[in-house]
Amino acid sequence: MTRRAIGTVLLALVALLGALLGATAADPLGTLRLLGEASMRADGAHAEFFGAGDGTTLRTFVAGPLSAERPVVLLHGLGADATYWAVTVHALRKAGRTAIVPDAPGSGGSDTPASADGFSLPSRVAAVEALGAALRLDRFDLVGHSLGGATAGLFALAHPERVGTLVLVDAAGFSRATEDQIEEFARLTRPRNRVEGRRLMDLLFFRKPLPPAGIVVDGLSRRFSEPNVRATIEEAGRPDVLRGREARLPRGTVLIWGEKESLFPVKDARTAVEKIPDGTLHVVTGAGHDVPLEAPEAFLKILLPALGAR
């Protein structure tokens, strides 16, 4: 390679780095989303689109062969998208498992529903049903985090024959909240300045996966101000939809909880697991509401064996 060619390549790399830094400063969470997509695509994932019952077009990433005996479907929580699971997808593919990671209605590459009902928990469950039909999934393992955990639990209750292993991570559904607590959560998730944005970050993360710098806090505040997030909070904000139904969850359901969980207390998970047939609870020390992001190594050491993968 000539000196001129080397110089051209270096200039291109500098320009690319500058563009990446600029994009990160403008939208750090958007940049992380792009990096997450790139990571999943590097693991062989491709995007597929399918229709929900209300006509909304939804996107999912598929990493691995759909002919696998039991793929793993992973459902993200409020304010996130499929890229939340990028590290988990990498680990599953390394273990030889097929991972299917949909964007919930209104998130990531999925369309925004035409009405607010499309953000409700029943609509999120219906989206999983539509995913299974579109990809012809007879039976699959199901993992859900936070609101995705409530969705996964409700799907398993409605279709127990379709679910192999159910894993609920810092899941909504088992905690009973007062009207005042629900209103306080709605207030905290609508930050008006950086001080309130940092309070939101403290609520979501005990061990911060990103430094609480101003641009990160601003990006998180913008994410939670998006219409789809606000609509989801209003339509799917019932925290106790699985409470009282624990005994009907699949035998051997696995709960993974952060020790410092701030939204759905560990005590509620302990109460729930006692009622789940052969259920198990793993509490991750020093992690909060987002165990997969805050303690990824500890999370995977629990998740992979639970799914029969190593």
C-alpha positions as a printed Julia matrix, in Angstrom:
310×3 Matrix{Float64}:
   0.0     0.0    0.0
   1.39    3.43  -0.94
   1.85    6.25   1.53
  -0.95    8.12  -0.18
  -3.32    5.18   0.22
  -2.34    4.77   3.86
  -2.98    8.46   4.42
  -6.41    8.18   2.77
  -7.34    5.24   4.98
  -6.2     7.07   8.12
  -8.2    10.15   7.17
 -11.26    7.98   6.59
 -10.82    6.35   9.99
 -10.44    9.74  11.67
 -13.57   10.98   9.89
 -15.47    7.87  10.97
 -14.32    8.29  14.57
 -15.34   11.94  14.49
 -18.77   11.06  13.12
 -19.21    8.4   15.8
 -18.21   10.79  18.58
 -20.53   13.43  17.18
 -23.42   11.0   16.98
 -22.71    9.8   20.51
 -22.77   13.35  21.85
 -26.02   14.1   20.03
 -27.8    10.84  20.89
 -25.8     8.45  23.11
 -28.63    5.94  23.49
 -29.28    5.97  19.75
 -25.6     5.25  19.15
 -25.74    2.35  21.62
 -28.77    1.03  19.76
 -26.84    1.07  16.48
 -23.89   -0.67  18.12
 -26.24   -3.25  19.6
 -27.74   -3.95  16.18
 -24.25   -4.23  14.69
 -23.29   -6.68  17.44
 -26.31   -8.89  16.81
 -25.76   -8.82  13.06
 -22.13   -9.84  13.66
 -23.59  -12.85  15.49
 -25.54  -13.73  12.35
 -28.83  -12.03  13.22
 -31.12  -10.72  10.51
 -34.3    -8.67  10.76
 -37.71  -10.04   9.9
 -41.03   -8.19   9.87
 -44.46   -9.52  10.72
 -47.94   -8.18  11.3
 -49.72   -7.84  14.63
 -53.43   -8.43  14.91
 -54.19   -4.69  14.83
 -52.31   -4.24  11.56
 -49.13   -2.87  13.12
 -45.91   -4.07  11.47
 -43.41   -5.37  14.02
 -39.71   -6.18  13.71
 -37.73   -9.01  15.22
 -34.1   -10.09  15.02
 -33.45  -13.76  14.41
 -29.99  -15.12  15.26
 -29.61  -18.78  14.36
 -31.73  -21.34  12.5
 -35.49  -21.29  13.02
 -35.39  -25.06  12.67
 -33.8   -25.26  16.12
 -35.72  -27.55  18.46
 -36.41  -24.81  20.99
 -35.37  -21.23  20.16
 -35.08  -18.62  22.9
 -37.39  -15.59  22.65
 -36.27  -12.56  24.65
 -38.65   -9.7   25.53
 -37.32   -6.28  26.54
 -38.88   -3.86  28.99
 -40.17   -0.3   29.01
 -38.1     2.3   27.16
 -35.83   -0.35  25.62
 -35.77   -2.31  22.35
 -34.35   -5.56  21.01
 -30.75   -4.34  21.34
 -31.14   -4.53  25.13
 -30.31   -8.22  24.68
 -27.24   -7.86  22.39
 -24.79   -9.33  24.92
 -27.21  -12.14  25.75
 -27.69  -12.93  22.07
 -23.92  -13.25  21.66
 -23.73  -15.68  24.58
 -26.66  -17.74  23.32
 -25.21  -18.03  19.83
 -21.84  -19.02  21.29
 -23.7   -21.77  23.18
 -25.36  -22.91  19.96
 -28.85  -21.59  20.74
 -31.12  -19.67  18.38
 -32.15  -16.27  19.77
 -35.25  -14.36  18.63
 -35.48  -10.79  19.86
 -38.54   -8.7   18.91
 -39.05   -4.99  19.25
 -42.26   -4.38  21.22
 -44.98   -2.29  19.55
 -43.72    1.26  19.14
 -40.12    0.38  20.02
 -37.0     0.08  17.86
 -37.94   -0.89  14.31
 -41.56   -1.78  15.12
 -44.35    0.55  14.03
 -46.28    2.67  16.47
 -49.78    1.24  17.02
 -52.66    3.26  15.63
 -54.35    3.47  19.05
 -53.22    3.53  22.67
 -54.61    0.03  23.14
 -51.7    -1.23  21.05
 -49.34   -0.43  23.95
 -51.3    -2.44  26.52
 -50.15   -5.69  28.07
 -52.76   -7.72  26.14
 -51.42   -6.21  22.91
 -47.85   -7.03  23.9
 -48.92  -10.63  24.56
 -50.75  -10.68  21.22
 -47.53   -9.49  19.56
 -45.72  -12.56  20.95
 -48.54  -14.73  19.61
 -48.18  -13.09  16.19
 -44.41  -13.6   16.31
 -44.86  -17.31  17.01
 -47.34  -17.66  14.16
 -45.2   -15.72  11.68
 -42.04  -17.72  12.43
 -43.95  -21.0   12.94
 -42.61  -21.52  16.43
 -44.31  -24.48  18.06
 -42.46  -24.31  21.36
 -39.76  -22.0   22.68
 -38.0   -20.87  25.83
 -39.15  -17.43  26.92
 -37.15  -14.75  28.76
 -38.62  -11.4   29.77
 -37.26   -8.37  31.61
 -39.37   -5.86  33.56
 -42.53   -5.16  31.53
 -41.3    -7.84  29.13
 -41.32  -10.18  32.13
 -45.0    -9.47  32.79
 -45.65  -10.05  29.09
 -43.75  -13.35  29.16
 -45.62  -14.5   32.26
 -49.01  -13.66  30.78
 -48.14  -15.43  27.52
 -47.08  -18.53  29.48
 -50.35  -18.5   31.41
 -52.34  -18.27  28.18
 -50.24  -20.78  26.23
 -48.49  -23.14  28.66
 -48.02  -25.75  25.94
 -45.94  -23.31  23.88
 -43.38  -22.41  26.57
 -40.41  -24.57  27.54
 -38.39  -22.76  30.21
 -39.75  -19.45  31.48
 -37.23  -16.95  32.88
 -38.48  -13.72  34.45
 -35.87  -11.02  35.13
 -36.7    -8.16  37.51
 -40.2    -8.7   36.24
 -43.3    -6.61  36.66
 -46.38   -8.54  37.66
 -45.82   -9.71  41.23
 -45.82   -6.38  43.1
 -48.9    -4.61  44.39
 -48.68   -0.81  44.24
 -50.97    1.87  45.61
 -52.44    4.56  43.39
 -50.02    7.03  44.98
 -47.04    4.8   44.08
 -48.26    4.44  40.51
 -48.64    8.21  40.22
 -45.16    8.71  41.71
 -43.67    6.29  39.18
 -45.38    8.18  36.35
 -43.92   11.42  37.7
 -40.39   10.05  38.11
 -40.42    8.7   34.57
 -41.27   12.14  33.16
 -38.09   14.12  34.03
 -38.16   17.85  33.3
 -34.49   18.61  33.94
 -31.15   16.9   34.6
 -31.75   16.64  38.34
 -34.94   14.69  37.71
 -33.21   12.79  34.91
 -30.54   11.6   37.34
 -33.28   10.51  39.76
 -34.78    8.44  36.94
 -31.37    6.92  36.22
 -30.96    6.09  39.92
 -34.38    4.44  39.89
 -33.53    2.25  36.9
 -29.9     1.41  37.66
 -28.13    0.7   40.93
 -24.86   -0.13  39.16
 -24.77    2.34  36.26
 -23.91    0.67  32.91
 -23.06    4.17  31.63
 -21.6     7.16  33.48
 -24.33    9.61  34.61
 -22.92   12.33  32.38
 -25.21   15.1   31.19
 -25.59   13.79  27.64
 -26.47   10.32  28.92
 -29.03   11.69  31.38
 -30.5    13.9   28.65
 -30.71   10.92  26.28
 -32.49    8.81  28.89
 -34.91   11.65  29.62
 -35.69   12.0   25.91
 -36.26    8.26  25.64
 -38.8     8.3   28.46
 -40.5    11.36  26.99
 -41.23    9.58  23.71
 -44.96    9.14  23.04
 -44.71    5.35  22.87
 -43.11    5.17  26.32
 -45.67    7.54  27.84
 -48.53    5.59  26.25
 -47.08    2.29  27.47
 -46.81    3.59  31.04
 -50.43    4.68  30.93
 -51.77    1.53  29.24
 -49.58   -1.17  30.78
 -48.8     0.24  34.2
 -50.53   -2.45  36.26
 -47.79   -3.99  38.44
 -49.72   -6.97  39.87
 -51.03   -8.84  36.81
 -49.26  -12.09  37.82
 -50.0   -11.81  41.53
 -52.32  -14.59  42.64
 -51.6   -16.63  39.51
 -48.1   -17.81  40.41
 -49.13  -21.46  40.88
 -50.24  -21.6   37.25
 -46.89  -20.5   35.85
 -44.83  -23.25  34.15
 -43.15  -25.73  36.46
 -39.52  -24.79  37.03
 -39.95  -21.09  36.2
 -36.74  -19.21  36.99
 -36.69  -15.75  38.59
 -33.57  -13.58  38.38
 -33.62  -10.44  40.54
 -31.24   -7.65  41.4
 -30.51   -7.43  45.13
 -30.99   -3.65  44.95
 -34.12   -3.81  42.75
 -35.94   -0.5   43.19
 -39.17   -1.01  41.22
 -40.27   -4.53  42.11
 -38.82   -5.47  45.54
 -36.96   -8.74  46.05
 -39.42   -9.6   48.83
 -42.18   -9.83  46.22
 -40.05  -12.2   44.16
 -39.42  -14.33  47.26
 -43.15  -14.5   47.92
 -43.88  -15.37  44.29
 -41.3   -18.16  43.95
 -42.74  -20.0   46.96
 -45.98  -20.42  44.98
 -44.45  -21.42  41.62
 -44.17  -25.2   41.19
 -40.45  -26.05  41.5
 -39.66  -22.38  40.94
 -36.21  -20.97  41.67
 -35.05  -17.48  42.55
 -31.53  -16.15  41.94
 -30.66  -12.82  43.57
 -27.7   -11.0   42.01
 -25.67   -9.09  44.6
 -25.02   -5.42  43.92
 -27.37   -5.16  40.93
 -30.59   -3.19  40.61
 -33.47   -3.29  38.16
 -31.38   -4.07  35.08
 -29.39   -7.18  35.97
 -28.59   -8.04  32.29
 -26.88   -4.65  31.88
 -25.55   -4.08  35.38
 -24.08   -7.54  35.99
 -23.94   -9.31  32.6
 -21.45  -12.01  33.63
 -23.42  -12.98  36.73
 -26.64  -12.87  34.73
 -25.34  -15.2   32.02
 -23.94  -17.63  34.6
 -27.52  -18.06  35.79
 -29.38  -17.79  32.49
 -27.39  -20.21  30.32
 -27.66  -23.22  32.68
 -31.34  -22.39  33.25
 -31.86  -22.73  29.49
 -29.76  -25.87  29.31
 -26.92  -24.02  27.56
 -23.3   -23.6   28.6
